[in-house]
């Protein structure tokens, strides 16, 4: 039954996505305001279809914020986008992926080349431009995904994009946000089961997508912490990491 359920979900997902891709493409071409909110509505549908139950703590930002989050899986894209209208900062390779790269571009993802230090400035400027335009952007400062049981140290290279002044004279708010995959099919999940949903290392994307659907409904806690004060970007990265790490640990322990 689990495989039958997964097959039905995957069929509906592909059919609906292929049907809606031209609509979002048109919104982007026209520069319509709905280009920012349509992916949010789409991912709310996908989260319900996949059986992702999201419990939100704190206040998601409405505009011009750099969110710093831990990263466990491609599911994070669905989860964050289902919570609020936003876009992502991703490595440039994602833009070349078949199908999923198209979805990333349609969500107005900012692609950066992390491996080349010489291009960090251009990436920072692209992020700053989007923030000045009022967008909410999600950055995964770990630089990679992991098994969902811990949070890797945050890298500070792209945090200079937050040193940007908005029209009202404020610096761009930087807000940590933690995610924790806490239950499978309504039953609290242990460390050994989290890789059913966490996508990291050398895992292939499509087989992992199938595995996650077969594994069944997932419960997730998303906690938006208070924005951080202005400080040196390396201090900012460390404080954001500490905040996110503690938030994830508390959620995994069932304390929130």
N, C-alpha and C positions, 0 to 999 in steps of 0.2 A: 504493500500500500504506500510506503514511503516513496518508492521510486515512481509509482503512478502519480502521486501528488506532485512530485518534483517535475515530472514530464509535463503535466498540465500547467503548472506555474511557469515553466520555461517557455512553453508555447504561447501563453498569454502575454508574457513579458516581451518576447520577440515580436509578436504581431502588433502589440500596442506601441512599442518603441518605433518600429518601422513606419507605422501609421503617423506618429507624431513628429518624427524627425523633420519632414518638410515644413511643418507648422513653425517650429522653433527657428529653422533656417530663414523662413520668411520674416519672422519677427526681428531677427538680427539684421537682415538686409534693409528693412524699413526703419531700423532704429527705434522700434516701438518700445514704450516703457515696459510692456509685458515680457520683454526678453529677459528681464531680471527675475520675474516672479514665476514664469511658466515652468522652469526646471524644478522649482520648489513644489509646485502642485503635482508635477509628474513624479517626483521622488516620494512624495507622500503616498501616492498610489502604489509605487513599487514597494515601499516599506510594508504596506498592508498586504500586498500580494505575496511577498516573501515571508510574511509572518514575523516581521521585526517589530517588537513592542518597545517603544522608546519612552523612558521616564526622564523628564527634564527637570533639573534643579537650577535655579538662578535665572537670569534674564538674558536671552539672546539679543544681540545688538540689532538695531534697525538700519544703521548706515555707518559708513566710514570707520571701520574697525578692523584691526589685524588680529585674528584669532590664532593662538598658538596651541596646538593640540597634539596629543599622542596619536600614534597611527598603528593600527593592528591589521587592517584588511581593506580590500576594495569596498567592503560593506560600509566603511566609514563615509564614503562619498554619498551613498544612499541616506545614511543616518543623519549626517550634518545637513544635507540639502533638504531632507524632510522636515527638519526642525525650523529652518529659516531660509529666506532667499539669500544666497551667497554664491561665491565662486571660489575656486581652489588655485593654489600655487603648486605646480607639479613639475617633475623633471621632464626635459624636452622629449625624451624617448616615448613618453606616454602619448604624445601627439601623433606618433607614427604607428601606434597599435591599430590593427584592423578593428572596425566597429567601435570599440571602446574609446579609441582616440577621437573618432568623430563625435561621440557623446561628450567627451571632455571639451572639445572645441565649441560645441553648441552651448555649453554652460559657461563659456567665456573664461576658460581656464587660462591663467598666466603661466606660460611654459618657461622654465629656466634651465640653464646648463650648469649643474652643480659642479661637474668635474673640472671645469676651466675657471680658474681664479680670475683670469683676465676678463671674463664676461660677467663677473659678479656685479660690477657697476651698472651694466646695461639691464640686468635682471632687477636690481634694486630700483632703477629709474622706472621700469615698466610697472612694478608693484606700486611705487609711490604715485604714479599717474592715475592708476585705478582707484587708489584710496582717496586721492584728491577729488575724484569724480563722485565720491560718496559710496563706493562699493564696500561690501563686507568680504574680506578675503581670509581663507583658511590656509595657514602654513603649518606643515608638519616638520618641525625643526630637528627631529631625530634623523632626518635624511633618508630613512627607510622604515619599513614596517617590521613588527616583531610579533612574538607569540601571544600578546595580549595579557601576559602575566606581570609585566613590569614596564617601566618607561626608560628608554635609553637617554643619555645626556643630550641636551638640546645644543645645536650648533647656532652660532650667532651671526654668521656671515650676512644673511639677508635681513636681519633685524634693523639695519641702518635705514631701511625703507620707512620705518616708523618715525624717523626723525624728520618728519615732513609737516609743514604747517597747513592747516585747513583754512578755508575762507574766513571763518570766525575767529581766527587767531590761535586756536588750540592745536596742540600736537595730536597726531592720530592716536586714538586710544589703542592700547595693546591689552588684550584680554585672554588669559589662559582658559582653556576648556578641556576637561578630562572626559574620556569615555571608558566604560568598563562593560565587557560582555559577561553578564552575571548568571544567566540561566538558559537552559536548553529545554524546550517544551514545558516551560513552567517550573522545572526542577533546578535548584541551584547547581551551577556548573563548576567542576573542579579544574585544576590546572591541566589535567590530561585531555579534557574534552575541548578546551578553548581553541586548539589548532583546527578543529572542525570548521571554525568560522574565521580564525585569524589566518591571513595569507602573507607569508613571508619566506625569506630564503629563496630556494630554487623551485618553489611550488609553481606549477603551471596554472594559469588563470582559469581557463575553461573547465578543466577537471575539478578545480577547487570550487568553482561556481556550482557545479553539479553536486559535489559533496556537501556543500553548505545547504543546498535546497533539500537534499535527502535527509540531512541531520534534523531538519524541522525548525519550528518557530524559535526565535532568539529574543531574549530580553536584554535590553541595553540601558545603562544609566549614562546620561549626558549631563555634566555639571558645568555651568558657566560661572566661573569665579569672578571676583571683583577685578576691574581693570587695574593694571599696575602703574605705579608712579613713574615719572621720568627718571631715567638713570642710564649709565653706560650700557651699551648693548650686550656686553659679556655678562655684566651683572643681571641685566634683564633676562637673558637666556637662562641663567642659573636659577633666578627666582621663579621664573615661569615653570621651569622643570620641576623644582621642588613643589610648587603649588599643584601641578598636574599629577605628579607622582603620588602625593598624599591624597588627592581626590580620587584617583583610580584605586589606590589601596583601600580607602574607606569604603568605596562602593563594592569592591570584591569581597570585603569582609562583612558586607551587609549592614554597614553603619549608616548608610544614607539611602 
